[in-house]
Structures are given as structure tokens and as C-alpha cells.
């Protein structure tokens, strides 16, 4: 009888790129046919959805205008301001809560109470709390990114093998050295998972805030396009949000891979 062996050989970069581009092309093709034929399925209709050709034309018009750079600059500044503050606060609090039972008892109840509150619910209070709409939008971005980073840091710290900590302590390592040499490297993969997720949620929250209180930014551009019924521009805004969110999350993941060369995901075929 012929025997079949499993192989863990990874496809080449060209094969992987071809598969990825093929999946995107298939989605664009489906979008083209659904919007061109004005397909109406009852529960969902493409009668008013712009075609890919109309969206490409809108992209070209935006590139020729003077509005693209101000929109991009405003959104990027808000995202990275809130995200960097969330990264510092989330990792610091996560390390503290993960290592200290007393800190967990004091800090986790209010944090768990705040965590389920969606970003949209914070917008009215943020407008009241902060003197400028800019600060309120950065706060919304901070809030959205904080909890994924915080929880993944806590889980990463708690997942560190306690035998490694006990061995380090028995060899005379100080608490600071244990944190720096054992706990932090062990939790780093989980921390970067949280950082990557937090980047995506920060874009989601920023766009929501910009739709309500922004004057520049990708979210404001998308919402104002809907108000004036420039439907192709809505899709342009959505694509910009998707590309920026995907690119920034990819960058965080690459930095994480560079800082954790000992950690590799297994089992993908």
C-alpha cells in the first residue's frame, strides 16, 4: 500500500504572494459583478454600491486634490499619540497586575468595569472632559487600544513558567532582574499580540470619534462623503482605513518577530 507522509514544507514566497493576491482579486471581481449588475438579494442589495471603476476614479481625484495629506496627517497623529500612551500604560499595568496579587485586587475591578464600554459611549464624556476635540479623539484612541494591550500583557506574565522564576530566585536574582531577564522575555510574544490587536482597535475607535467630532481625518472624510452622497468616496475612505490599519498592525508584528526570534508559531501547513 502506498504510504502518505505529512510534510511541513512551507510554500515559497511567490506561491504565498500569488495566493494572497488571488484572494484579493476574487473579492474585487465579486464586488465588480455585484455592483455592476445591481444585484438585489432582498436582505442585501448592491443597487447603490459604487463600482470598482467609480472608486478608482474617486481615488485619482483625491490624489490630485490638496485634501489627502491633511486627512492622513491628522488621523496618523491621533492614532499614534493615543496608541503610544496606551502601549506604555497597558504594558506597565499588565506587568504590575500580573506580578502582584495586591495590585490585581486593587486595579482589576475598576478596569474590568470599564473594559466592556464601547468607544462610542465615551465620546460625549470625552468631549465634556477635555478642552479640545483633538484631545478627546486621542483619548478615545487611547481607550480603545489600552485593554487589548493590558489583558494580553497580564496573560503573558501569568503564563511564564513559575519554575523559571523559582530557579532564578534560588540563584540569587533580585526581583528587578527576574522581571527583566525572565518575566519580560517570556511575556513578550503575548505583549506584541496585544500591541498588534490594540493598533487595529485604535483605528476603529479613532474613525468613530472623527465621524462625530473631527474636522480633518479619514473618519471625517468618510462620514462627510456619506452626508453629501459621494458614495465612491465612502469606499475610498474605508479602503484607506483598512490599508492604514493593516499596515500599522503588520509593522508591529514585524517588530515583535524581530525582538522575539526564539518564538515561532508552529502547526501551520
C-alpha positions in Angstrom: 0.0 0.0 0.0 1.2 3.5 -0.8 2.1 5.5 2.3 1.4 9.2 2.6 3.6 11.3 4.7 2.8 14.7 6.0 5.2 17.4 5.1 5.8 20.7 6.9 7.3 22.4 3.9 6.2 25.9 3.6 5.1 27.3 0.2 7.5 29.7 -1.5 7.2 33.4 -1.2 5.9 33.6 -4.8 3.3 31.0 -4.1 2.2 32.7 -0.9 2.0 36.1 -2.7 0.1 34.6 -5.6 -2.5 33.1 -3.2 -2.9 36.4 -1.3 -3.2 38.4 -4.5 -5.6 35.8 -5.9 -7.9 36.1 -2.9 -8.0 39.9 -3.2 -8.7 39.7 -6.9 -11.5 37.3 -6.3 -13.1 39.7 -3.8 -12.7 42.7 -6.3 -14.3 40.6 -9.0 -17.3 39.7 -6.9 -17.7 43.3 -6.0 -17.5 44.3 -9.6 -20.2 41.9 -10.8 -22.5 42.6 -7.8 -22.3 46.4 -8.2 -22.4 46.4 -12.0 -25.4 44.1 -12.2 -27.1 45.9 -9.2 -27.8 42.5 -7.6 -30.6 42.6 -5.0 -30.9 39.6 -2.7 -33.6 41.0 -0.5 -31.6 41.1 2.7 -28.7 42.9 1.0 -28.7 45.0 -2.1 -25.9 46.4 -4.3 -28.1 48.9 -6.1 -26.4 51.9 -4.6 -22.9 50.4 -4.1 -20.3 52.1 -6.3 -18.4 50.0 -8.8 -14.6 49.5 -8.6 -14.2 51.8 -11.6 -16.0 54.6 -9.8 -13.9 54.1 -6.7 -10.6 54.1 -8.8 -11.8 57.4 -10.3 -12.5 58.8 -6.8 -9.0 57.7 -5.6 -7.5 59.5 -8.6 -9.4 62.7 -7.8 -8.4 62.5 -4.1 -4.7 62.1 -5.1 -4.9 65.2 -7.3 -6.6 67.3 -4.6 -4.9 69.0 -1.6 -7.1 67.2 1.0 -5.3 63.8 1.2 -2.3 64.8 3.2 -4.2 66.8 5.8 -6.6 63.9 6.3 -3.8 61.3 6.6 -1.7 63.5 8.8 -4.5 64.2 11.2 -5.5 60.6 11.6 -1.9 59.3 11.9 -1.1 61.9 14.6 -4.1 61.0 16.6 -3.7 57.3 16.3 -0.1 57.1 17.2 -0.4 59.6 20.1 -3.2 57.6 21.7 -1.7 54.3 20.8 1.8 55.1 22.3 0.2 56.2 25.6 -1.9 53.1 25.7 1.1 50.9 25.0 3.1 52.4 27.9 0.1 52.3 30.3 -1.1 48.9 29.2 2.3 47.1 29.4 3.2 48.8 32.7 -0.1 48.0 34.4 -0.1 44.5 32.9 3.3 43.7 34.3 2.3 45.1 37.7 -1.0 43.2 37.9 0.5 40.0 36.5 3.2 40.0 39.2 1.3 41.4 42.2 -1.8 39.9 43.7 -2.4 43.1 45.7 -2.2 45.2 42.5 -4.7 42.8 40.8 -7.2 43.1 43.7 -7.0 46.9 43.6 -6.8 47.6 39.9 -8.7 44.9 38.1 -12.2 45.6 39.4 -12.5 49.1 38.0 -10.6 48.1 34.8 -13.0 45.2 34.2 -15.9 47.6 34.8 -14.6 50.0 32.2 -13.5 47.4 29.6 -16.9 46.5 28.1 -17.8 50.1 27.5 -17.6 50.7 23.7 -15.6 53.7 22.4 -18.8 55.4 21.1 -20.1 55.6 24.6 -17.0 57.5 25.7 -17.4 60.2 23.1 -19.9 62.5 24.9 -18.0 62.3 28.2 -14.7 62.8 26.4 -16.0 66.0 24.8 -17.0 67.2 28.3 -13.8 66.2 30.0 -11.2 67.6 27.5 -11.0 71.3 26.4 -10.4 70.4 22.8 -11.9 67.9 20.3 -8.3 66.9 19.4 -7.6 65.8 23.0 -10.9 63.9 23.2 -10.2 62.0 20.0 -6.8 61.0 21.2 -8.4 59.8 24.5 -10.9 57.7 22.6 -8.0 56.1 20.7 -6.1 55.5 23.9 -9.2 53.9 25.5 -9.7 51.5 22.5 -6.0 50.4 22.4 -5.5 50.1 26.2 -7.5 47.0 27.1 -6.2 44.5 24.4 -2.6 45.5 25.4 -3.3 45.3 29.1 -5.1 41.9 29.1 -2.5 40.3 26.7 0.3 41.5 28.9 -1.4 40.1 32.0 -1.9 36.7 30.4 1.7 36.7 29.1 3.1 37.4 32.6 0.8 34.8 34.2 1.8 32.2 31.6 5.6 32.4 32.4 6.7 29.1 33.9 6.9 29.6 37.7 9.8 27.1 37.8 11.9 29.5 35.9 11.1 32.3 38.4 11.8 30.0 41.3 15.1 28.8 39.8 16.2 32.4 39.3 15.2 33.4 42.8 17.2 30.4 44.2 20.2 31.5 42.3 20.1 34.9 44.0 18.4 37.0 41.3 16.8 40.2 42.5 13.1 40.9 41.8 14.1 43.5 39.2 16.5 41.1 37.5 13.7 38.4 37.4 11.3 40.9 35.8 13.9 42.0 33.3 15.5 38.6 32.4 12.7 36.1 33.0 9.2 37.6 33.1 9.5 40.2 30.4 11.1 37.9 27.7 8.6 35.2 28.5 5.6 37.6 28.2 6.9 39.5 25.2 5.2 37.4 22.5 1.8 37.8 24.2 2.6 41.6 24.7 3.2 42.0 21.0 -0.1 40.2 20.2 -1.9 42.7 22.4 0.0 45.6 20.7 -1.0 44.3 17.3 -4.6 43.9 18.3 -4.6 47.3 20.0 -3.4 49.0 16.9 -6.4 47.7 15.0 -8.8 48.8 17.7 -7.2 52.2 17.9 -8.0 52.8 14.2 -11.6 51.6 14.7 -12.1 54.0 17.7 -10.4 56.9 16.1 -12.6 56.7 13.0 -15.7 56.6 15.2 -14.5 59.7 17.1 -13.6 61.5 13.9 -17.1 60.9 12.4 -18.6 62.8 15.3 -16.2 65.5 16.3 -13.4 65.7 13.8 -12.8 68.3 11.1 -9.9 66.5 9.4 -9.1 62.8 9.2 -10.1 59.7 7.4 -13.2 59.1 9.5 -14.4 62.6 8.9 -13.7 62.3 5.2 -15.8 59.0 5.1 -18.7 60.4 7.1 -18.8 63.7 5.2 -18.8 61.7 1.9 -21.9 59.9 3.1 -23.6 63.1 4.1 -23.1 64.7 0.6 -23.9 61.3 -1.1 -20.5 60.8 -2.7 -20.7 57.0 -2.4 -17.5 56.2 -4.2 -15.6 58.4 -1.7 -17.1 56.4 1.2 -15.4 53.3 -0.2 -12.2 55.2 -0.7 -12.2 56.2 3.0 -12.9 52.6 4.0 -10.0 51.3 1.9 -7.7 53.9 3.4 -8.7 52.9 6.9 -8.2 49.2 6.0 -4.8 49.8 4.4 -3.5 52.0 7.3 -4.8 49.6 9.9 -3.3 46.6 8.2 0.0 48.3 7.5 0.5 49.5 11.1 -0.5 46.2 12.6 1.9 44.4 10.2 4.7 46.8 11.3 4.0 46.0 15.0 4.1 42.3 14.2 7.4 42.6 12.3 8.9 44.4 15.3 7.7 41.7 17.6 9.2 39.0 15.4 12.5 40.9 15.4 12.5 41.2 19.2 11.4 37.6 19.8 13.5 35.4 17.5 13.1 32.5 19.8 9.3 32.4 19.3 7.7 31.0 16.2 4.2 29.8 15.6 4.0 26.1 14.8 1.4 23.9 13.1 0.7 26.0 10.0 0.7 23.9 6.8 
